[in-house]
Amino acid sequence: FRIAINEHKVNINWSTDKMKTTNYFEVEKSNDGKKFKTVAYVLGADPAKNDSESYGCVDKIKKSTDRYYYRIKHIDEDGGVEFSEIKMLALK
């Protein structure tokens, strides 16, 4: 997945394999890279559509810290959970 800052917002984008069954995603953020809090819920693709494998959301940031950490929590239709890698965003 990718993160990019645009003014006071963070654009978060990711994609999945079309073969994965997705119920929903949770986008999680942390100030220390250890304790994460959900900042967005994103519904999975409509199974009737084959082209819905790209996802995204926007997170507002406050300059209360100089680093933010993000990860994506994937919840499949059977209740299974997978976490993405953790990405760090450093504010200038």
C-alpha positions in Angstrom: 0.0 0.0 0.0 1.0 3.6 -0.4 0.8 6.7 1.7 1.4 10.3 0.6 0.9 13.6 2.3 -1.1 16.4 0.5 -1.3 19.6 2.6 -2.9 18.5 5.9 -4.2 15.2 4.6 -2.7 11.7 4.1 -3.8 9.8 1.0 -3.8 6.1 1.7 -4.2 3.7 -1.2 -3.9 0.0 -1.6 -5.0 -2.9 -3.8 -5.7 -6.6 -3.3 -5.6 -9.8 -5.3 -8.9 -10.3 -7.1 -8.9 -13.8 -5.7 -9.1 -12.7 -2.1 -12.5 -12.5 -0.5 -12.8 -9.2 1.4 -15.5 -8.2 3.9 -13.9 -4.9 4.9 -10.7 -3.1 5.8 -9.7 -1.1 8.8 -7.1 1.6 8.3 -5.1 2.0 11.5 -2.8 4.8 12.7 -0.3 5.1 15.4 2.0 7.7 16.9 4.6 5.2 18.1 4.3 2.3 15.7 3.0 0.0 18.5 -0.5 1.1 19.6 -2.8 1.4 16.6 -6.2 3.0 16.5 -8.7 2.6 13.6 -9.2 5.8 11.7 -11.3 4.5 8.7 -13.4 1.5 7.7 -13.5 0.6 4.0 -15.9 -1.9 2.6 -14.7 -4.7 0.3 -15.5 -5.0 -3.3 -18.8 -6.0 -4.7 -18.4 -9.7 -5.6 -20.4 -9.0 -8.8 -17.7 -6.6 -10.1 -14.3 -8.0 -11.1 -12.6 -4.6 -11.4 -13.0 -3.5 -7.8 -9.6 -4.3 -6.3 -8.2 -0.8 -5.6 -9.1 1.0 -2.4 -8.3 4.3 -0.7 -9.2 6.8 2.0 -8.0 10.1 3.4 -6.8 10.8 7.0 -6.6 14.3 8.4 -3.4 15.0 10.4 -2.5 17.4 13.1 1.1 18.3 13.7 1.0 17.0 17.2 3.8 14.6 16.3 6.4 14.4 13.6 5.7 10.8 12.6 2.7 8.7 11.9 2.5 5.0 11.3 -0.2 3.3 9.2 -1.3 -0.2 8.5 -4.2 -1.9 6.8 -6.2 -4.6 8.6 -7.9 -7.0 6.1 -11.0 -8.9 7.4 -12.1 -11.6 5.0 -15.7 -13.0 4.6 -14.9 -15.9 6.9 -13.7 -13.5 9.7 -10.0 -14.1 9.1 -7.6 -11.2 9.8 -4.4 -10.1 8.0 -2.3 -7.1 8.7 -0.3 -5.2 6.0 3.2 -4.0 6.6 3.6 -0.8 8.7 4.4 2.4 6.8 5.8 5.4 8.5 5.1 9.0 7.4 7.5 11.7 8.6 6.3 15.2 8.6 8.7 18.0 7.7 
